[in-house]
Amino acid sequence: PDDMVRRTNLRLHAAASERDLTAYYRSRPGLGDYTAEEEVGRLDYTVVTEDGVAVTGAERIRRYFRTRPPSQRDGAPGELLWRAGNQSVLADVLVGLMDGGGPVVPELGMSAVATGAAFRLDFRAGPRLS
């Protein structure tokens, strides 16, 4: 299993650079709104504000999004975290699992199914997605 994880990580690193991902999310300004309005209600989210307050629950997170500080608006790094904080960030992971010798072999009728996803958008000391 450790070798499979290592190989999958190598494929993921080769699939998209940080620059590619940043360019992708910079070119899609509507994804932040999509995250707050659509994804927050469907998936498990926690937003940690710049002052360390954990915000949970779809309506509370949406309320926070609507009144978020300037550091999370207009293309600022925090806004990019809102744009990336949804299922789109998982696409390269799926490619890494299913492409080029990954552990899932579609030709054999195998598939990968996500049974859940949890997002923690952490804005303390600069935005982080985990």
CYANA upper distance limits for C-alpha pairs under 8 A (distance plus 0.5 A):
  1 PRO  CA      5 VAL  CA      6.75
  2 ASP  CA      6 ARG  CA      6.66
  3 ASP  CA      7 ARG  CA      6.60
  4 MET  CA      8 THR  CA      6.55
  4 MET  CA    102 GLY  CA      8.28
  4 MET  CA    103 PRO  CA      7.62
  5 VAL  CA      9 ASN  CA      6.58
  6 ARG  CA     10 LEU  CA      6.77
  7 ARG  CA     11 ARG  CA      6.82
  7 ARG  CA    102 GLY  CA      8.34
  8 THR  CA     12 LEU  CA      6.71
  8 THR  CA     96 GLY  CA      6.33
  8 THR  CA     97 LEU  CA      7.03
  8 THR  CA    102 GLY  CA      6.95
  9 ASN  CA     13 HIS  CA      6.67
  9 ASN  CA     96 GLY  CA      8.22
 10 LEU  CA     14 ALA  CA      6.75
 11 ARG  CA     15 ALA  CA      6.55
 11 ARG  CA     96 GLY  CA      6.15
 12 LEU  CA     16 ALA  CA      7.34
 12 LEU  CA     92 ASP  CA      7.10
 12 LEU  CA     93 VAL  CA      7.02
 12 LEU  CA     95 VAL  CA      8.47
 12 LEU  CA     96 GLY  CA      5.93
 13 HIS  CA     17 SER  CA      7.12
 15 ALA  CA     92 ASP  CA      7.43
 15 ALA  CA     96 GLY  CA      8.15
 16 ALA  CA     20 ASP  CA      6.32
 16 ALA  CA     21 LEU  CA      7.08
 16 ALA  CA     92 ASP  CA      7.97
 17 SER  CA     21 LEU  CA      6.83
 18 GLU  CA     22 THR  CA      6.52
 19 ARG  CA     23 ALA  CA      6.56
 20 ASP  CA     24 TYR  CA      6.63
 21 LEU  CA     25 TYR  CA      6.81
 22 THR  CA     26 ARG  CA      6.49
 22 THR  CA     80 LEU  CA      8.24
 23 ALA  CA     27 SER  CA      6.65
 24 TYR  CA     28 ARG  CA      7.23
 25 TYR  CA     29 PRO  CA      7.72
 25 TYR  CA     31 LEU  CA      8.18
 25 TYR  CA     80 LEU  CA      6.79
 25 TYR  CA     83 ARG  CA      6.62
 25 TYR  CA     84 ALA  CA      6.96
 26 ARG  CA     75 GLY  CA      7.45
 26 ARG  CA     80 LEU  CA      7.26
 28 ARG  CA     83 ARG  CA      8.06
 29 PRO  CA     75 GLY  CA      8.28
 29 PRO  CA     83 ARG  CA      7.65
 30 GLY  CA     34 TYR  CA      6.78
 30 GLY  CA     83 ARG  CA      8.00
 31 LEU  CA     35 THR  CA      6.52
 31 LEU  CA     82 TRP  CA      7.87
 31 LEU  CA     83 ARG  CA      5.04
 31 LEU  CA     84 ALA  CA      7.89
 32 GLY  CA     36 ALA  CA      6.89
 32 GLY  CA     79 GLU  CA      7.26
 32 GLY  CA     80 LEU  CA      7.96
 32 GLY  CA     81 LEU  CA      8.44
 32 GLY  CA     82 TRP  CA      5.16
 32 GLY  CA     83 ARG  CA      4.48
 32 GLY  CA     84 ALA  CA      8.02
 32 GLY  CA     85 GLY  CA      8.34
 33 ASP  CA     37 GLU  CA      6.34
 33 ASP  CA     38 GLU  CA      8.50
 33 ASP  CA     82 TRP  CA      8.42
 33 ASP  CA     83 ARG  CA      8.14
 34 TYR  CA     38 GLU  CA      5.87
 34 TYR  CA     39 GLU  CA      7.22
 34 TYR  CA     83 ARG  CA      8.33
 35 THR  CA     39 GLU  CA      5.34
 35 THR  CA     40 VAL  CA      6.61
 35 THR  CA     82 TRP  CA      7.05
 35 THR  CA     83 ARG  CA      7.13
 35 THR  CA     85 GLY  CA      6.99
 35 THR  CA     86 ASN  CA      6.21
 36 ALA  CA     40 VAL  CA      5.91
 36 ALA  CA     61 ILE  CA      7.77
 36 ALA  CA     62 ARG  CA      6.15
 36 ALA  CA     65 PHE  CA      7.24
 36 ALA  CA     82 TRP  CA      8.19
 37 GLU  CA     41 GLY  CA      7.76
 37 GLU  CA     62 ARG  CA      7.30
 38 GLU  CA     42 ARG  CA      7.44
 39 GLU  CA     43 LEU  CA      6.45
 39 GLU  CA     86 ASN  CA      6.88
 39 GLU  CA     87 GLN  CA      8.42
 40 VAL  CA     44 ASP  CA      7.53
 40 VAL  CA     45 TYR  CA      6.66
 40 VAL  CA     58 ALA  CA      5.97
 40 VAL  CA     61 ILE  CA      8.01
 40 VAL  CA     62 ARG  CA      8.28
 41 GLY  CA     58 ALA  CA      5.72
 43 LEU  CA    116 GLY  CA      8.03
 43 LEU  CA    117 ALA  CA      6.89
 43 LEU  CA    118 ALA  CA      6.95
 43 LEU  CA    119 PHE  CA      8.23
 44 ASP  CA    117 ALA  CA      7.03
 44 ASP  CA    118 ALA  CA      5.11
 44 ASP  CA    119 PHE  CA      6.67
 45 TYR  CA     56 THR  CA      6.93
 45 TYR  CA     57 GLY  CA      7.86
 45 TYR  CA     58 ALA  CA      8.32
 45 TYR  CA    118 ALA  CA      6.36
 45 TYR  CA    119 PHE  CA      5.33
 45 TYR  CA    120 ARG  CA      6.29
 45 TYR  CA    121 LEU  CA      8.21
 46 THR  CA     54 ALA  CA      6.93
 46 THR  CA     55 VAL  CA      6.23
 46 THR  CA     56 THR  CA      5.46
 46 THR  CA     57 GLY  CA      8.24
 46 THR  CA     61 ILE  CA      8.40
 46 THR  CA    119 PHE  CA      6.89
 46 THR  CA    120 ARG  CA      5.25
 46 THR  CA    121 LEU  CA      6.86
 47 VAL  CA     54 ALA  CA      6.18
 47 VAL  CA     55 VAL  CA      5.54
 47 VAL  CA     56 THR  CA      7.07
 47 VAL  CA     61 ILE  CA      7.46
 47 VAL  CA    120 ARG  CA      6.22
 47 VAL  CA    121 LEU  CA      5.28
 47 VAL  CA    122 ASP  CA      6.44
 47 VAL  CA    123 PHE  CA      8.23
 48 VAL  CA     52 GLY  CA      6.08
 48 VAL  CA     53 VAL  CA      5.91
 48 VAL  CA     54 ALA  CA      4.91
 48 VAL  CA     55 VAL  CA      6.62
 48 VAL  CA    120 ARG  CA      7.84
 48 VAL  CA    121 LEU  CA      6.64
 48 VAL  CA    122 ASP  CA      5.12
 48 VAL  CA    123 PHE  CA      6.35
 48 VAL  CA    124 ARG  CA      7.50
 49 THR  CA     53 VAL  CA      5.73
 49 THR  CA     54 ALA  CA      6.98
 49 THR  CA     55 VAL  CA      7.95
 49 THR  CA    122 ASP  CA      7.12
 49 THR  CA    123 PHE  CA      5.85
 49 THR  CA    124 ARG  CA      6.88
 50 GLU  CA    122 ASP  CA      8.18
 50 GLU  CA    123 PHE  CA      5.37
 50 GLU  CA    124 ARG  CA      4.83
 50 GLU  CA    125 ALA  CA      7.58
 50 GLU  CA    126 GLY  CA      8.48
 51 ASP  CA    124 ARG  CA      6.98
 52 GLY  CA    123 PHE  CA      8.45
 52 GLY  CA    124 ARG  CA      6.73
 55 VAL  CA     60 ARG  CA      7.12
 55 VAL  CA     61 ILE  CA      6.55
 55 VAL  CA     64 TYR  CA      8.49
 56 THR  CA     60 ARG  CA      6.86
 56 THR  CA     61 ILE  CA      6.60
 57 GLY  CA     61 ILE  CA      6.60
 58 ALA  CA     62 ARG  CA      6.59
 59 GLU  CA     63 ARG  CA      6.57
 60 ARG  CA     64 TYR  CA      6.70
 61 ILE  CA     65 PHE  CA      6.60
 62 ARG  CA     66 ARG  CA      6.75
 63 ARG  CA     67 THR  CA      7.05
 64 TYR  CA     68 ARG  CA      6.10
 68 ARG  CA     72 GLN  CA      6.82
 68 ARG  CA     73 ARG  CA      8.06
 69 PRO  CA     73 ARG  CA      7.56
 70 PRO  CA     74 ASP  CA      8.12
 70 PRO  CA     76 ALA  CA      8.26
 71 SER  CA     76 ALA  CA      6.12
 71 SER  CA     77 PRO  CA      7.51
 71 SER  CA     78 GLY  CA      6.18
 71 SER  CA     79 GLU  CA      7.79
 72 GLN  CA     76 ALA  CA      6.21
 72 GLN  CA     77 PRO  CA      7.18
 72 GLN  CA     78 GLY  CA      4.49
 72 GLN  CA     79 GLU  CA      4.73
 72 GLN  CA     80 LEU  CA      8.23
 72 GLN  CA     82 TRP  CA      8.29
 73 ARG  CA     78 GLY  CA      7.42
 73 ARG  CA     79 GLU  CA      5.57
 74 ASP  CA     79 GLU  CA      7.30
 75 GLY  CA     79 GLU  CA      6.15
 75 GLY  CA     80 LEU  CA      6.98
 76 ALA  CA     80 LEU  CA      7.17
 77 PRO  CA     81 LEU  CA      7.10
 77 PRO  CA    126 GLY  CA      8.33
 77 PRO  CA    127 PRO  CA      7.29
 78 GLY  CA     82 TRP  CA      7.18
 78 GLY  CA    123 PHE  CA      7.40
 78 GLY  CA    126 GLY  CA      7.96
 78 GLY  CA    127 PRO  CA      6.01
 79 GLU  CA     83 ARG  CA      6.83
 80 LEU  CA     84 ALA  CA      6.61
 81 LEU  CA     85 GLY  CA      6.28
 81 LEU  CA    121 LEU  CA      7.53
 81 LEU  CA    127 PRO  CA      6.93
 81 LEU  CA    128 ARG  CA      7.54
 81 LEU  CA    129 LEU  CA      7.21
 82 TRP  CA     86 ASN  CA      8.42
 82 TRP  CA    121 LEU  CA      8.06
 84 ALA  CA     88 SER  CA      7.43
 84 ALA  CA     89 VAL  CA      6.45
 85 GLY  CA     89 VAL  CA      7.54
 85 GLY  CA    119 PHE  CA      7.28
 85 GLY  CA    121 LEU  CA      7.33
 85 GLY  CA    129 LEU  CA      7.39
 86 ASN  CA    119 PHE  CA      8.04
 87 GLN  CA     91 ALA  CA      7.88
 89 VAL  CA     93 VAL  CA      8.42
 90 LEU  CA     94 LEU  CA      6.97
 91 ALA  CA     95 VAL  CA      6.90
 92 ASP  CA     96 GLY  CA      6.60
 93 VAL  CA     97 LEU  CA      6.80
 94 LEU  CA     98 MET  CA      6.66
 94 LEU  CA    112 ALA  CA      8.29
 95 VAL  CA     99 ASP  CA      5.97
 96 GLY  CA    100 GLY  CA      8.26
 96 GLY  CA    102 GLY  CA      6.83
 97 LEU  CA    102 GLY  CA      5.25
 97 LEU  CA    103 PRO  CA      6.31
 97 LEU  CA    104 VAL  CA      6.25
 98 MET  CA    102 GLY  CA      5.67
 98 MET  CA    103 PRO  CA      7.21
 98 MET  CA    104 VAL  CA      5.41
 98 MET  CA    105 VAL  CA      6.47
 98 MET  CA    106 PRO  CA      7.29
 99 ASP  CA    104 VAL  CA      8.40
 99 ASP  CA    105 VAL  CA      8.24
101 GLY  CA    105 VAL  CA      7.93
104 VAL  CA    110 MET  CA      6.40
104 VAL  CA    111 SER  CA      6.73
104 VAL  CA    112 ALA  CA      7.38
105 VAL  CA    109 GLY  CA      7.56
105 VAL  CA    110 MET  CA      5.98
105 VAL  CA    111 SER  CA      7.82
106 PRO  CA    110 MET  CA      5.40
106 PRO  CA    111 SER  CA      6.65
119 PHE  CA    129 LEU  CA      7.85
119 PHE  CA    130 SER  CA      6.84
120 ARG  CA    129 LEU  CA      6.58
120 ARG  CA    130 SER  CA      5.95
121 LEU  CA    127 PRO  CA      7.79
121 LEU  CA    128 ARG  CA      6.71
121 LEU  CA    129 LEU  CA      5.52
121 LEU  CA    130 SER  CA      7.27
122 ASP  CA    126 GLY  CA      8.47
122 ASP  CA    127 PRO  CA      6.12
122 ASP  CA    128 ARG  CA      5.60
122 ASP  CA    129 LEU  CA      6.70
122 ASP  CA    130 SER  CA      8.29
123 PHE  CA    127 PRO  CA      4.66
123 PHE  CA    128 ARG  CA      6.76
124 ARG  CA    128 ARG  CA      8.43
